[in-house]
Amino acid sequence: MTIDLDPQPRIDHLVTAVDGSTVRRTDHRGIAWYGGRQAAQAGGMMVMRHQAAGIVSPFWIPDTLAYRTDAADRIVVTISASVIYVPENCAIAEVTARLAINEQRPDMSHVLVHLQGAARIPIGVSYDVTVLAPLDSVVGP
């Protein structure tokens, strides 16, 4: 199944953690379209095409920072998601975000989202991922 990502610009800023340390907060938002985008046609009408499908496809967050794999236990990744285009018979069972190791560079990890459920496609899922990371765990700028 195809996944078409429509990310918003990444937001990075420094915040103070509960323990008083400075951490980097990175926010990723966007829409993941499973089975292609559902777009308005001429005149604002929607062409409804549906096909039943199981959704088990993970995707990498576009524009994700690289994080040191050996610091992954000090990094907090949270996600919230909502279905924005809901065909009938839609069930999202699980949505998670985590750091996953880059196979070409095992010393670096990136944010991976995993969504599981069943729906009629196309379906649009809005995601909001926040990463809180100590400054020394981010690779690069």
C-alpha positions as CSV (number, residue, x, y, z in Angstrom):
1,M,0.0,0.0,0.0
2,T,1.3,3.4,-0.8
3,I,1.8,6.1,1.9
4,D,1.9,9.7,0.7
5,L,3.3,12.0,3.4
6,D,2.4,15.7,3.6
7,P,4.6,17.0,6.3
8,Q,4.5,20.5,7.8
9,P,7.8,22.4,8.6
10,R,9.7,20.9,11.5
11,I,9.9,23.1,14.6
12,D,13.0,23.0,16.9
13,H,13.5,24.9,20.1
14,L,15.2,24.6,23.4
15,V,13.1,24.0,26.5
16,T,13.7,23.4,30.2
17,A,13.1,19.9,31.4
18,V,11.5,19.1,34.8
19,D,15.0,18.5,36.2
20,G,16.1,21.9,35.1
21,S,18.3,20.8,32.2
22,T,18.0,22.2,28.8
23,V,16.7,19.8,26.1
24,R,15.9,20.1,22.5
25,R,12.2,19.8,21.6
26,T,11.4,18.9,18.0
27,D,7.8,18.9,16.7
28,H,6.8,17.1,13.5
29,R,3.3,17.4,12.2
30,G,1.7,16.3,9.0
31,I,-0.7,14.0,7.2
32,A,-0.1,10.4,6.2
33,W,-2.4,9.3,3.3
34,Y,-2.7,5.6,3.1
35,G,-3.8,4.4,-0.4
36,G,-3.2,7.8,-2.0
37,R,-4.6,11.3,-1.3
38,Q,-8.3,12.0,-1.3
39,A,-8.6,15.4,-3.0
40,A,-11.5,17.6,-3.9
41,Q,-12.3,17.6,-7.6
42,A,-13.5,20.4,-9.7
43,G,-16.4,22.2,-8.1
44,G,-15.4,21.0,-4.6
45,M,-17.0,17.5,-5.0
46,M,-15.2,14.5,-3.6
47,V,-14.8,11.4,-5.7
48,M,-15.3,8.6,-3.2
49,R,-13.3,5.5,-4.0
50,H,-12.9,2.9,-1.3
51,Q,-11.1,-0.4,-1.0
52,A,-10.8,-2.4,2.2
53,A,-7.2,-2.7,3.5
54,G,-5.2,-3.6,6.6
55,I,-2.9,-0.8,7.6
56,V,0.4,-2.0,9.0
57,S,2.8,0.2,7.1
58,P,5.4,2.1,9.1
59,F,6.9,5.3,7.8
60,W,9.9,7.5,8.6
61,I,9.2,11.0,9.7
62,P,10.4,13.4,6.9
63,D,13.1,15.8,8.0
64,T,13.8,13.9,11.2
65,L,16.9,14.7,13.0
66,A,19.6,12.1,13.6
67,Y,20.0,11.0,17.2
68,R,22.8,9.0,18.7
69,T,21.7,5.4,19.1
70,D,23.7,5.0,22.3
71,A,21.6,7.9,23.8
72,A,18.2,6.5,22.8
73,D,17.2,5.6,26.4
74,R,17.4,9.4,27.3
75,I,15.2,10.5,24.5
76,V,11.4,10.8,24.8
77,V,9.2,10.4,21.7
78,T,5.5,11.0,21.9
79,I,2.8,10.9,19.2
80,S,-0.9,11.7,18.8
81,A,-2.8,10.9,15.7
82,S,-6.3,11.4,14.4
83,V,-8.1,10.3,11.3
84,I,-9.0,13.3,9.2
85,Y,-10.7,11.5,6.3
86,V,-12.9,8.8,7.6
87,P,-14.5,6.3,5.2
88,E,-16.9,3.9,6.8
89,N,-15.6,1.0,8.8
90,C,-12.4,2.5,10.0
91,A,-10.5,1.2,13.1
92,I,-7.1,2.4,14.2
93,A,-5.8,-0.1,16.8
94,E,-2.4,1.3,17.5
95,V,-0.2,4.3,16.7
96,T,3.4,4.5,18.0
97,A,6.5,6.6,17.3
98,R,10.0,5.5,18.3
99,L,13.6,5.8,17.4
100,A,14.8,3.2,15.0
101,I,18.4,2.5,13.9
102,N,19.6,3.7,10.6
103,E,20.7,0.6,8.8
104,Q,23.5,2.5,6.8
105,R,24.7,4.2,10.0
106,P,23.9,2.0,13.1
107,D,25.3,4.8,15.4
108,M,22.4,7.0,14.4
109,S,18.6,6.6,14.9
110,H,15.6,8.4,13.3
111,V,11.9,8.7,14.2
112,L,9.7,5.9,12.8
113,V,5.9,5.9,13.1
114,H,3.9,2.7,13.1
115,L,0.2,2.8,12.6
116,Q,-1.9,-0.4,12.7
117,G,-5.6,-0.8,12.0
118,A,-8.2,-1.6,9.3
119,A,-10.0,0.8,7.1
120,R,-11.3,1.5,3.7
121,I,-8.7,3.4,1.8
122,P,-7.8,6.1,1.0
123,I,-7.6,7.3,4.6
124,G,-5.8,10.3,5.9
125,V,-4.2,10.3,9.3
126,S,-2.9,13.5,10.9
127,Y,0.2,13.0,13.1
128,D,1.9,15.1,15.8
129,V,5.2,13.8,17.0
130,T,7.3,15.5,19.7
131,V,10.9,14.5,20.6
132,L,12.6,15.7,23.8
133,A,16.3,15.0,23.6
134,P,19.4,16.0,25.6
135,L,21.5,18.4,23.6
136,D,24.4,15.9,23.3
137,S,22.1,13.2,21.8
138,V,21.4,15.1,18.6
139,V,23.8,14.4,15.7
140,G,24.6,17.6,13.7
141,P,23.1,21.1,14.0
